[in-house]
């Protein structure tokens, strides 16, 4: 089955700095890679996603890059704000017909005001 | 759109009893739903894929006789934790996708299960 690794497990940055979280996956058939933000005791919320036919995607302060050859993808948050503090999870899926999500281990991001 | 609800939001039960958790898609039909378990400060672990009108598909290591899944309609899937034990205490979250070419999954708010 798919194995998704995520680093770092914890990350502290000063407000305004950038944060980068990296994930690797094992199954070359995976072709959909979402990133979720989860606050304590709440449901995960999708913040950005990328499909394997795209190398990079950006949405305001958030961007995701994908290297399919190396089987890794990264989340980039620029100009971090205290409200960005949460746990972030990456996931990998094969998409249509087999849309099971396999999550990384999570990164607890703290943005220091 | 694409709202998923769960009931109950939290439940406390005695060891040995069974607990049923409901997952509903409120504004769309979900032929497939997914059940995850999340222990404190850990990741979401996929337990099973719930298929409307057919048997659920369980991930390796998940006991199908302990975690019974029923997906009797296009808007409802249920997870029953049978003979619950303290080690089953966890946050259970369901999700569904739209099956329209979008791969995004929409998550329910989760159910906190505590087994005494």
Interface residues (C-beta under 8 A of the other chain):
Chain A: X1 X32 X34 X41 X42 X43 X44 X45 X46 X49 X51 X89 X93 X95 X96 X99 X100 X101 X102 X103 X104 X105 X106
Chain B: X32 X34 X42 X43 X44 X45 X46 X49 X59 X60 X91 X93 X95 X97 X101 X103 X104 X105 X107 X108 X109 X110 X112
